[in-house]
Structures are given as C-alpha cells and as structure tokens.
C-alpha cells in the first residue's frame, strides 16, 4: 500500500482492473473474517502468508534451495502455531503467545526496520533477510488470527486505520504533495501525504472512540483515555508507513516493480499488505492490553 503518497505499485494497469480486484479481495476478507471459526480462519490466513513468503523470498533475493527452505520454514512456523499442542491454540492463542510473537514483530518495526529504511541498508547476509521475513510474516499472522478470534469487527477497525491512512495520503499527496518523504526509496511519497494520513486517522479515531466500551474497554472513558486512543491510532498509521517504505526498499534493492503478479492491477500479496503487516502486531498488543481477555 502507498500510505504516504497516492501512487500504487502498478499504476500502468487500468483503473477498472484495480477496482474489481480490490472489491473481490474485500469480499473474500469479509467472508473469511465473519464466516470462519478461528482455526479455519488461521488456516486460510496461513495460506495467504505462505504466498507472501514466496514473494518475500524473491525480494530477499533468496535463490534455489534457500527460497524453498524459507517458504518451508514459514509453513512449519504457521503449522506449529495452529496445530501443535504446545502452542495451545483453541479459539486463539494464550496472551503470552500473542505478546511474545507480536512483541518481537513490533520491536522489529520500531527498532530495526525504521533505521533500516532511513539508512537504505542492504544486508549481505541472506539469512538475516530471511529471519526478517519470518519475524514480519509470523507477527502479522498471529496478530490477525488473535484479533479475529476476539471479534471480526476488531480486525476491521484495526485494518481501517491503515486503509484510511492510505486513502487520505493518496488524495492529500495528489492535491498538495510537494516535499518528498523518501525519494531514494519511494519517490511518490510526500510529507504532505503523511500529514494527510495522520489527519484522516485522527478523525477516524475520534469517531470510533464512543464505541470503546462496547468493544470491551474497561477504563475510564475520559479525556486522557481519548488522547491515548488517538495517539495509538496515529502510531499505528506511522508504523504502517514504515511498512510501506520497507517493502518499497526491498523491491528497489531486488530491482523489481512489484512483489508478484498474483493480483491483477495490484501486483503481489505483499504489495497489498505491506502496511498492514507492520501495523497489525502492535494493534493486537494494544487490544490485548486495553481490552483485556475476550
């Protein structure tokens, strides 16, 4: 996603193709979220994550056996989390599993990925690039499944932060974008787009705040809680922009325009979920901490 600009990964495709694909994907997401029990949702989500892993292997420039081992590693991690008795997956995982996996992923995005993008680092070690992929994709997988197990509406609310940031950035960037955010990584993104994204998310957070008690928030719904909620939403939007830039950097270093060709008009799976994979792990942690156990 292009959360700070308004330029998608495959602008040469007709708009109609992009719209049809987007609507089809949205329908599939809604059916999976609301129609599937947690374990089946986990299986379907894992299938998408495995597809994303194949694309990551390409962006990480893993070749031959290394590419197959990376994807096989993602399959093993996901299968263990869903089916191994030690993972204790019933209707979701215990809080300790969610905090551990999503905590590592959140630390990666905050402490590792951000300077990685700023320095335009290109690690020589294929193993390091593979480990980064496992951390990123596993964190997003656990975050989505754990939030869906609590409530499909919670997943939609978290995803909407990214979608609203992306949409607001698109129109703001096209209308008044002048100052490039990261021209060496993704030339289409602008600081004006970032500000538009944050403004749109702030409005969304304020509009959503009255629903907090119904979602399970047990604290005092005063000005401090409202301010914290807005700051959290803004932080998620900011992390989603890092995810977008990080994937753009990987594509630039790999010398490709799109992560794949699976989605007509949109490129690959990672092109559509780059911002989401960054924002979902901290969103899942926030839900666990502020909403308590389901």
Buried (B, 14 or more C-beta within 10 A) or exposed (E): BBBBBBBBBBEEBEEEBBEEBBEEBEEEBEEBBEEBEBBEBBBBBBEBBBBBBBBBBBBBBBEEEBBEEBBEBBBEBBBEBBEEEEBEBEEBBBBEBBBEBBBBBBBBBBEBBBEBBEEEEEEEEBEEBBBBBBBBBBBBBBBBBBBBBBBBBBBBBBBBBBBBBBBBBBBBBBEEBEEBBBEEBBEBBBBBBBBBBBBBBBBBBEEBBEEBEEBBBEEEBEEEBBEEBBEBBBBBBBBBBBBBBBBBBBBBBBEBEBBBEBBBBBBBBBBBBBBBBBBBBBBBBBBBEBBEEB
